[in-house]
Amino acid sequence: MIPLSVAELITVVRGEPHDIPESPPRITGPVVIDSRLAEPGSLFAALPGARVDGHDYAATAVAAGAAVVLATRPVGVPAVVVDDVTAALGALARHTVRSLGATVVALTGSAGKTSTKDLIAQLLQRAGPTVWPAGSFNNEIGLPLTALRAAEDTRYLVLEMGARGIGHIRYLTSLTPPRIGAVLNIGTAHIGEFGDREAIAAAKGELVEALPPADEGGVAVLNADDPLVRAMAARTRARVVLFGESEEAAVRAERIRLTPEGRPAFSLSTPTGCADVTMRLYGEHHVSNALAAAAVAHEVGMSAEAIAETLTTADPLSKWRMEVTERADGVTIVNDAYNANPDSMKAALRALAAMGESTRAKGGRTWAVLGQMAELGDDAFAEHDAVGRLAVRLNVSRLVSVGGQEAAWLDMGAKNEGSWGEESVHVSDAGAAVRLLRDELRPGDVVLVKASRSVGLEDVALRLTGDADGADGEVAAR
């Protein structure tokens, strides 16, 4: 965070001082919403959480060294009181970004945002000091917290922007105006809230509308293979750069293939050169993510060779996104349980099928442990049924559907498609799934675990890998 005085903080957030000492310490540390992360010079933002109220931990944060608390009421320790702490964080983020000379890169899309953000971050790090969010800090709390991690030497600020309605991304771009904006795809995530894909496109397109004009350096990076994304070219004043497999894409992939382990490989073509890429990530869907990241990197001056080298060595930085663990007994666990929608679920199943090819000859099996995809509205039955059917078509050895009605639809889809016997089974909860898997897994098996975040299916993967302490990267107030 850029250091500032308490007086400057009061001005930026339009707050009222309470219990401020005559010579208050400067705010030099990070902005935190968890009192356990407070340190000397930090700013503690007292947010109400799902189970606790941050105001109750204000004194703890100050005792740990926090210079001041951002709160909605006096808390008995040095505080700046505002009407809305979340809005104040946004105002502080806006002030920080305006004070920096950093290039702001923002991205959105229905699927792949976090994985692409991680790829962009690893690419831009080669070009200069880069700040990016851990996990999916992509809302009105997480985005300001990421921006507030920027320092005076930050050259690139990479931000992920999510939307649950019209106007959400417009608000986020008002806090951290981007110069480069990338739209990955328009799928069916949150379609229950939006109604249709066109409405989702309307919301996601707010990002390219916020970009500066081309003569001021604005660049819109758009997916040439997605008609709804490509159409956003008409909604922006920025220069448009297309990525994808289309011949019209400036940054494209040619000769796409999967290695025997299920890792994507392709020839990267850019306006300034070509180079080969073999990724460490799993699944062909990462090719599109890599192309979006490559287009951004090309816009900041990176060569095709440097981009390809970084994409080849890039690792997944965020938890529970196709996170592969090979156990000592020869069982492979793929933890992709952070979230799920129809598009990402189908991509993960295809990746599982590809990974299983190399083990099937040795007697290994593929297991899909799947749960509910949330927020699908009237499409919920059809989408769960389709995923169950796809598991059978991809020759996934065993489908374990975990949970209530939606899981039953997954199981029914598989059985209606032609599954029989114990190929598809429906269990009530994560505990039942773990017991079944522990009894039946054998060396060479590959297990995919995936569901919407609200299901908490990561518990299955963590218990199977023995990592019960994995952090989820979510924004949680305390």
C-alpha positions in Angstrom: 0.0 0.0 0.0 1.1 3.6 -0.6 1.9 5.1 2.8 -0.5 7.8 3.9 -1.4 9.7 7.1 -4.6 9.3 9.1 -5.5 12.8 8.0 -5.2 11.8 4.3 -7.2 8.7 5.0 -10.0 10.8 6.5 -10.0 13.0 3.4 -10.1 10.1 0.9 -12.9 8.1 2.6 -14.7 11.2 3.9 -14.8 9.8 7.4 -14.9 11.1 10.9 -12.0 10.5 13.4 -12.7 8.8 16.7 -10.2 8.2 19.5 -7.3 9.3 17.2 -4.2 10.2 19.2 -2.6 13.6 18.8 0.3 12.2 16.8 -1.1 9.1 15.1 1.2 6.6 13.3 1.3 6.6 9.5 -0.5 3.9 7.7 2.4 2.0 6.1 1.3 -1.6 6.2 -1.3 -3.7 4.4 -5.1 -3.2 4.5 -6.6 -6.2 6.2 -10.0 -7.5 7.0 -8.8 -10.3 9.3 -7.5 -9.1 12.7 -5.1 -12.1 12.7 -3.3 -10.5 9.7 -2.9 -7.1 11.3 0.7 -5.9 11.7 2.5 -2.6 12.6 1.3 0.2 10.4 -1.6 -1.7 8.9 -5.2 -0.5 8.3 -7.9 -2.8 9.7 -11.2 -2.7 7.8 -14.1 -3.8 10.1 -16.4 -5.7 7.8 -19.5 -7.7 8.9 -18.9 -11.3 8.0 -21.2 -14.3 7.7 -20.6 -15.4 11.3 -18.7 -12.5 12.9 -18.6 -8.7 12.9 -15.2 -7.2 12.2 -16.0 -4.4 14.7 -15.7 -7.0 17.5 -12.0 -7.5 16.6 -11.0 -3.9 16.3 -9.1 -3.8 19.6 -7.3 -7.0 18.7 -6.1 -5.5 15.4 -4.8 -2.4 17.1 -3.1 -4.4 19.8 -1.3 -6.3 16.9 -0.1 -3.0 15.5 -2.8 -1.6 13.2 -2.5 2.1 13.0 -6.2 2.7 12.7 -9.5 1.0 12.1 -12.0 1.7 9.3 -15.4 1.3 10.9 -19.1 2.3 10.8 -19.2 3.1 14.5 -16.8 4.0 17.3 -14.9 1.0 18.5 -12.9 2.3 21.5 -9.6 2.4 19.6 -8.3 4.8 16.9 -10.9 4.7 14.1 -12.1 6.5 11.0 -15.9 6.1 11.0 -17.7 6.0 7.6 -21.2 5.1 6.4 -20.1 2.0 4.5 -16.7 0.3 5.0 -16.9 -1.5 1.6 -17.5 1.8 -0.2 -14.6 3.4 1.7 -12.3 0.6 0.6 -13.4 1.3 -2.9 -12.6 5.0 -2.5 -9.2 4.2 -1.1 -8.5 1.8 -4.0 -9.4 4.5 -6.5 -7.1 7.0 -4.8 -4.2 4.4 -4.8 -4.6 3.6 -8.5 -4.7 7.2 -9.4 -1.6 7.9 -7.5 0.3 5.1 -9.3 1.7 5.0 -12.8 0.9 1.3 -13.1 -0.8 -0.3 -16.1 -4.1 -1.8 -14.9 -5.1 -5.0 -16.7 -8.6 -6.3 -16.0 -10.2 -9.5 -17.2 -13.7 -11.1 -17.0 -15.6 -14.0 -18.5 -17.9 -16.8 -17.5 -15.1 -19.4 -17.0 -11.3 -19.5 -16.6 -10.9 -16.0 -15.1 -8.7 -17.1 -12.2 -6.5 -19.5 -14.2 -6.0 -16.8 -16.9 -5.3 -14.2 -14.2 -2.6 -16.4 -12.8 -1.1 -16.9 -16.3 -1.1 -13.1 -17.0 0.6 -12.5 -13.6 3.4 -14.9 -14.3 3.9 -13.4 -17.7 3.9 -9.8 -16.6 6.3 -10.5 -13.8 8.9 -10.9 -16.4 8.3 -7.3 -17.6 8.2 -5.6 -14.2 6.9 -5.6 -10.6 3.3 -7.0 -10.7 0.5 -7.3 -8.2 -2.4 -9.7 -8.7 -5.1 -11.2 -6.5 -4.7 -14.4 -4.6 -7.6 -16.7 -5.4 -10.8 -15.1 -6.7 -10.7 -11.7 -5.2 -13.0 -10.3 -7.9 -15.8 -8.5 -6.2 -16.4 -5.1 -4.5 -14.3 -6.2 -1.5 -11.7 -8.4 -3.0 -10.8 -6.1 -5.9 -10.0 -3.0 -3.7 -8.0 -5.2 -1.3 -5.9 -6.3 -4.3 -5.4 -2.8 -5.6 -4.4 -1.7 -2.1 -1.5 -4.1 -2.2 0.1 -2.1 -5.0 3.2 -0.1 -4.0 5.1 2.8 -5.6 7.2 0.5 -7.7 4.3 -1.6 -9.1 4.3 -1.6 -12.8 1.4 -3.9 -13.6 -1.8 -4.4 -11.6 -3.8 -7.4 -12.7 -7.4 -7.6 -11.6 -10.2 -10.2 -12.0 -13.7 -8.8 -12.3 -16.8 -10.8 -11.6 -20.5 -9.9 -12.1 -23.7 -11.1 -10.7 -25.8 -8.4 -12.3 -25.8 -5.4 -14.7 -23.6 -2.6 -13.4 -21.3 -4.7 -11.2 -18.3 -4.5 -13.6 -19.0 -0.9 -14.4 -18.7 -0.1 -10.7 -15.4 -2.1 -10.4 -13.9 -0.3 -13.4 -14.8 3.0 -11.8 -12.6 2.0 -8.8 -9.6 0.8 -10.8 -9.9 2.1 -14.4 -8.1 -0.5 -16.7 -6.0 0.3 -19.8 -6.1 -3.3 -21.0 -9.3 -5.3 -20.7 -9.7 -9.0 -21.7 -13.0 -10.8 -22.1 -12.5 -14.6 -22.1 -15.9 -16.1 -22.9 -19.7 -15.9 -22.4 -21.1 -19.1 -20.9 -23.9 -20.1 -18.6 -22.4 -19.3 -15.2 -25.0 -17.4 -13.1 -27.5 -17.8 -15.9 -30.2 -18.3 -13.3 -29.6 -14.7 -12.2 -29.1 -13.1 -15.6 -31.7 -15.0 -17.6 -29.8 -15.7 -20.8 -26.3 -15.5 -22.3 -27.1 -12.2 -24.0 -27.7 -10.6 -20.6 -24.4 -12.1 -19.3 -22.7 -10.6 -22.4 -24.2 -7.2 -21.6 -22.8 -7.3 -18.1 -19.3 -8.6 -19.1 -19.1 -6.1 -21.9 -19.1 -3.2 -19.3 -15.3 -3.9 -19.1 -14.6 -3.0 -22.7 -16.9 0.0 -22.5 -14.7 1.4 -19.6 -11.4 1.2 -21.6 -9.8 4.4 -22.8 -9.8 5.1 -26.5 -7.2 3.6 -28.8 -5.2 6.9 -29.1 -4.9 6.9 -25.3 -3.6 3.4 -25.1 -6.8 1.4 -24.5 -6.7 -2.2 -25.6 -9.6 -4.7 -25.7 -8.5 -8.3 -25.8 -11.4 -10.4 -27.2 -12.0 -14.0 -27.9 -12.4 -14.4 -31.6 -14.0 -17.9 -31.2 -16.9 -16.6 -29.1 -19.5 -14.7 -31.1 -20.9 -12.8 -28.1 -17.4 -11.7 -27.0 -16.3 -10.8 -30.5 -19.3 -8.6 -30.9 -18.1 -6.5 -28.0 -15.7 -4.8 -30.5 -18.6 -2.5 -31.4 -18.9 -1.5 -27.7 -15.4 -0.1 -27.1 -13.3 2.9 -28.2 -10.2 0.9 -27.5 -8.0 -0.9 -30.1 -9.3 -4.5 -30.4 -6.9 -7.5 -30.3 -8.5 -10.9 -31.1 -7.2 -14.2 -29.7 -8.3 -17.7 -30.4 -8.1 -20.5 -33.0 -9.7 -18.4 -35.7 -7.4 -17.4 -38.6 -8.5 -13.8 -38.0 -7.1 -13.8 -34.4 -3.8 -11.8 -34.0 -2.8 -14.2 -31.2 -3.7 -17.7 -32.0 -3.0 -21.4 -31.4 -2.1 -23.8 -34.1 -1.5 -27.6 -34.0 -3.3 -28.0 -30.7 -2.8 -31.4 -29.0 -2.7 -33.0 -25.6 0.3 -34.9 -24.2 -0.3 -38.4 -22.8 -0.7 -36.8 -19.4 -3.5 -34.5 -20.6 -1.4 -31.3 -20.8 -2.1 -29.0 -23.7 0.6 -28.3 -26.3 0.4 -25.9 -29.3 2.2 -23.5 -31.5 1.7 -19.9 -30.4 1.4 -17.4 -33.2 1.7 -13.6 -32.5 2.1 -10.6 -34.9 5.8 -10.6 -34.0 6.7 -14.3 -34.1 5.8 -17.9 -33.3 7.0 -20.4 -30.6 5.9 -23.8 -29.2 4.2 -24.2 -25.9 3.7 -27.3 -23.7 1.8 -26.3 -20.6 2.1 -27.7 -17.1 -1.7 -27.2 -16.6 -4.2 -29.9 -17.4 -6.9 -29.8 -20.0 -7.4 -28.4 -23.5 -9.5 -25.6 -22.2 -6.4 -23.9 -20.9 -5.3 -23.2 -24.5 -7.8 -20.4 -24.7 -6.8 -19.1 -21.3 -3.1 -19.1 -22.4 -3.9 -17.2 -25.6 -5.7 -14.5 -23.7 -2.8 -14.1 -21.4 -0.4 -14.2 -24.3 -2.3 -11.4 -26.1 -2.0 -9.2 -22.9 1.7 -10.0 -22.6 2.3 -9.2 -26.3 0.6 -5.8 -25.8 3.2 -4.8 -23.1 6.0 -5.7 -25.4 6.9 -9.3 -24.6 8.3 -11.4 -27.5 6.6 -14.7 -28.7 9.6 -16.6 -27.4 9.4 -15.1 -23.9 5.7 -15.6 -23.8 6.0 -19.3 -24.8 8.8 -19.9 -22.3 6.7 -18.5 -19.5 3.5 -20.4 -20.5 5.5 -23.6 -20.6 6.8 -23.1 -17.1 3.7 -21.5 -15.6 2.1 -23.2 -12.6 -1.4 -22.9 -11.1 -1.2 -20.3 -8.4 -4.7 -20.5 -7.0 -6.0 -23.4 -4.9 -8.5 -26.0 -6.1 -8.3 -25.2 -9.8 -7.3 -28.5 -11.5 -4.9 -29.0 -8.7 -3.2 -32.3 -9.3 -1.8 -34.5 -6.4 -0.2 -37.8 -7.1 -0.4 -40.0 -4.0 2.3 -42.4 -3.0 0.0 -45.3 -3.7 -0.4 -44.3 -7.4 -3.8 -42.6 -7.1 -4.1 -39.2 -8.7 -6.5 -36.6 -7.2 -7.6 -33.6 -9.3 -9.1 -31.0 -7.0 -11.1 -28.6 -9.2 -13.7 -28.0 -6.5 -13.4 -24.2 -6.1 -16.4 -23.6 -8.4 -18.4 -25.1 -11.3 -20.7 -24.1 -14.1 -21.8 -26.2 -17.1 -18.8 -25.0 -19.3 -16.1 -25.5 -16.7 -17.7 -28.9 -15.7 -17.6 -30.2 -19.2 -14.0 -28.9 -19.7 -12.9 -30.6 -16.5 -14.5 -33.9 -17.6 -12.7 -33.8 -20.9 -9.4 -33.1 -19.1 -10.1 -36.1 -16.9 -10.8 -38.3 -19.9 -7.5 -37.2 -21.5 -5.6 -37.8 -18.2 -7.1 -41.3 -18.0 -5.8 -42.3 -21.4 -2.3 -42.9 -20.1 -3.4 -45.0 -17.1 -6.2 -47.0 -18.7 -3.9 -49.5 -20.4 -2.4 -50.2 -17.0 -5.8 -50.9 -15.4 -6.3 -47.4 -14.0 -9.8 -45.9 -13.9 -11.2 -42.4 -14.1 -13.6 -41.2 -11.4 -15.7 -38.1 -11.6 -16.9 -37.0 -8.1 -19.4 -34.2 -8.9 -21.9 -32.0 -7.1 -24.3 -29.2 -7.7 -23.7 -26.4 -10.2 -25.5 -23.5 -8.5 -27.4 -20.5 -9.9 -28.7 -22.1 -13.1 -32.3 -21.3 -12.6 -34.7 -23.0 -15.0 -31.8 -24.6 -16.8 -30.6 -26.5 -13.7 -32.2 -29.9 -14.6 -31.1 -29.9 -18.3 -27.6 -28.8 -17.5 -27.0 -31.4 -14.7 -28.6 -34.1 -16.9 -26.2 -33.1 -19.8 -23.1 -33.3 -17.6 -24.1 -36.8 -16.4 -24.6 -37.9 -20.0 -21.3 -36.4 -21.0 -19.4 -38.4 -18.4 -20.7 -41.6 -20.0 -19.9 -40.4 -23.5 -16.3 -39.6 -22.5 -16.1 -43.2 -21.1 -15.4 -42.0 -17.5 -15.2 -45.2 -15.5 -17.1 -44.1 -12.4 -19.4 -41.2 -11.6 -20.1 -40.4 -8.0 -22.8 -37.7 -7.6 -22.7 -36.0 -4.2 -25.6 -34.2 -2.6 -29.3 -33.6 -3.1 -31.6 -33.1 -6.1 -29.1 -31.7 -8.5 -26.7 -34.6 -7.8 -29.6 -37.0 -8.4 -30.0 -35.4 -11.8 -26.4 -36.0 -12.6 -26.8 -39.6 -11.7 -30.0 -39.9 -13.7 -28.4 -38.3 -16.8 -25.6 -40.9 -16.7 -28.0 -43.8 -16.3 -30.3 -42.6 -19.1 -27.3 -42.3 -21.3 -26.3 -45.9 -20.8 -24.5 -46.3 -17.5 -25.3 -49.5 -15.6 -24.5 -51.3 -12.5 -22.2 -49.3 -10.2 -20.7 -47.1 -12.9 -22.8 -44.2 -11.6 -23.8 -43.9 -7.9 -25.5 -41.1 -6.0 -24.4 -40.5 -2.4 -25.8 -38.1 0.2 -22.7 -36.1 1.3 -18.9 -35.7 1.2 -18.4 -38.2 4.0 -20.2 -40.9 2.1 -18.2 -40.1 -1.0 -14.9 -40.3 0.9 -15.8 -43.7 2.4 -16.7 -45.1 -1.0 -13.5 -43.9 -2.6 -11.3 -45.1 0.2 -12.8 -48.5 -0.1 -12.5 -48.8 -3.9 -9.6 -46.7 -5.2 -6.6 -48.6 -6.6 -3.2 -47.6 -8.0 -3.5 -45.9 -11.4 -6.9 -44.3 -10.7 -7.5 -40.7 -11.5 -10.2 -38.8 -9.4 -11.7 -35.5 -10.4 -13.6 -33.6 -7.7 -15.7 -30.7 -8.8 -18.8 -28.7 -7.8 -20.0 -25.2 -7.1 -18.2 -23.5 -4.2 -21.3 -23.5 -2.0 -21.3 -27.3 -2.0 -17.9 -27.5 -0.2 -16.9 -30.6 -2.2 -13.2 -29.7 -1.8 -13.5 -31.6 1.5 -13.5 -34.8 -0.5 -10.3 -34.0 -2.3 -8.6 -32.6 0.8 -9.4 -35.7 2.8 -8.2 -38.0 0.1 -4.9 -36.1 -0.2 -4.5 -35.6 3.5 -4.4 -31.8 3.1 -7.2 -30.6 5.4 -5.6 -27.2 5.9 -5.7 -25.9 2.3 -6.6 -22.2 2.1 -9.4 -21.3 -0.3 -8.4 -17.8 -1.2 -11.9 -16.3 -0.6 -12.5 -12.9 0.9 -13.7 -13.6 4.5 -14.3 -10.8 7.1 -13.1 -11.2 10.6 
